[in-house]
Amino acid sequence: MSNNNKNYKIAFIFVLYKTPNKEVKRLKEEVKALGILDYRIYFIDNTKNNRGYAAGVNIGLKQAIKDGCNLFVVANPDISLKNLNGKNLLAAGEYFDIWGLAMRQAGKIYYGGKIDRWRLSGGLIDKKPEKRFFPVDFVSGSLMFIKKKVIEKVGPPACGFDEGYFMYYEDVDFCFRAKKEGFGIGVDTKNFYKHKESSKSNKQKEYFLFKNRWRFFWRYSNLSQKIKEFIRLPKTFFESLPLFLKLFLESKFLRDFFSLNFSTFLNKLFHFGLFIFLVKNLLPAQYGLYTLAWAYVGFFIPFIDLGTTNYGLVYLPKQSRQALIKLIFLRLFIALIIYCVANIAAFFIFLRQKEMFWYVFLASSTIISSIWSGSYLIINSIRQKVIYSSLLSLVFNLFFVALIMIFYLLFKNLSAIFQAVFISFFLYFLLNYFLVKKEIGRWQWQMDFSFWTEIIKKSLIFVLISFFASVRYKADVFLLNFFQGSEAVGLYSSGYKFLEASVLIAGSYNITAMPIFSKLSKDLNALRKKIKKDYYLLMFLSLSIVFGFYFLSPLILPILLGERYLASIYLARLLIFALPFIFINSIFFNFLYSQDRPQKVLFVLIIQAFLSLILNLVFIPKISYWSPVYVSILGEIITVLLSFKFIHPIIKK
């Protein structure tokens, strides 16, 4: 060993994640057996708060620098240093500033890595070089030797590795930056270590390699490289398709989220067809009456289950089967009461409009039906099998729309439409009942008032949240009817339908994401990552919808809606701009639920509803249906700002 090597004070930095104690002991013994006199070992355990491999390395580097070390050995815990000694490890230090050894992995030997000059993709070299000390583009992060002067030049402010990579490609990035600064990088091809590659069984390995390769490319590529990669995109897509399919099938969240959104999309397509059918056959005033009937029933929807659907999604993942059965019977008991109250109230409210009472009575069948469909959804969401509820919903909505069309074509009146509604929901009620019974097994009627009281106390907040979340649109409809008449209701509700269809994506997101937020409630770091990931996903979806709809709707909607509903097109083009803010609020609300702060959500929604009511009372008499359009967008923006004010101090901790 040269005199230069003897002056090293070496830091061995091992980043652990659920690493068994026996492996830690083995690493200590193998490092000791190297015969190095001046060294320290740093075990950075990421098990409790996994911020990624790069973050773990940086923690170790900072501590080692503080302790006066000047050579850093960054390593995975799944390597073996047997049959090596200090001289073997440090020999390449005479030639390079960053170096590694030959790596034996999965029956092959690799000699560092090379970066493709056009695509900037990193690949390991499996052909043995002729020279012992061989220059390379990067060294595997499973065992990397770094001199202090490299960290001092390349490291700040993170101290070394880019933590944005989480895992994989952080070694390629670090070596790339070091090489740009003029440091030498290479491999000692004579000596090798064993890498067990425990991460190879990780289902997300290919995903992180793909994702981080693109991160690396967009960070360092020049214009000509970007153009060439853009031309190559179709080929890249087909090369990556098996990976995307594999991730989709293996990720319960992605599978449930996209299956629910796919079924929602098809359901909305069915209902859009129904909507077009109705506006083609009904006058705006008639469509306004159709909307009013559903708006009336909608006022009672939040009280049907007293918020027990949200309660089930948030709390039941942590509770027992017996608690689920008790919850289902509570939902049934409450629904029967609300069903009776809704119809008795409708009898007196529409005393002089017997036809309107008849429409409401038939539409209120959804109150009873939703108990069992909601219970089945809770069960599937907890078990991460939402795809079953998605498929059932798909079949039901196809039947629902088809039956309404058939009944109207046969009888040509509104009453026939609502009779079809009643028949559809009655059959849906029976089907969901038998499916819930099959999932739960045998049960007995249980009136556990103490348990019910406990649930109602916790879920009451969700009732109020559901009520204030939905009251704005329904209040808009009734205010429009009061000041401007049923025709204005028909035009506004027709335009609102397009935003409503898009908002259901947020509903699908809530159903799939809420149990995950609940399970991550104690891990703020994991929640931060969840928020960031979901934000990018939902922003991509919402902005694609907004701009696609805004520019295409003037070309398509006049053909679909006809002259009687032209005003609805202008309303819809403006209303759609509320969508991104609605999606952001979905993320923020889920976070607040996970932190047991639903009262914050309620406060935000009360402010939104109160503001909407006041502004519409002032402006609907003046500008008719334009008022709820502008107020809706403004309300969502204010909701985002208020929600962020509540979550920012928590996330910042």
Buried (B, 14 or more C-beta within 10 A) or exposed (E): BEEEBEEBBBBBBBBBBEBEEEBBEBBBEBBEBBEBEEBBBBBBBBEEEBBBBBBBBBBBBBBBBEEEBBBBBBBBBBBBBEEBBBBBBBBBBEBBBBBBBBBBBEEEBBBBBBBEEEBBBBBBBEEEBEEBBBBBBBBBBBBBBBBBEBBEBBBEEBBBBBBBBBBBBBBBBBBBBBBEEEBBBBBBBEBBBBBBBBBEEEEBBBBBBBBBBBBBBEEBBEEEBEEEBEEEEEEBEEEEEEEBEEBEEEBBBBBBBBBBBBBBBBBBBBBBBBBBBBBEBBEBEBBBBBBBBBBBBBBBBBBBBBBBBBBBBBBBBEEEEEBBBBBBBBBBBBBBEBBEEBBEBBEEEBEEBEBBBBBBBBBBBBBBBBBBBBBBBBBBBBEBBBBBBBEBBBEBBBBBBBBBBEBBEEEEEBBBBBBBBBBBBEBBBEBBBEBBEEBBEEBEEEEBEEBBEEBBEBBBBBBBBBBBBBBBBBBBBBBBBEBBBBBBBBBBBBBBBBBBBBBBBBEBBBBBBBBBBBEBBEBBBBBBBBBEEBBEBBBEBBEEBBEEBBEEBEEEBEEBBEEBBEBBBBBBBBBBBBBBBBBBBBBBBBBBBBBEBBEBBBBBBBBBBEBBBEBBBEBBEEEBBBBBBBBBBBBBBBBBEBBEEBBEEBBEE
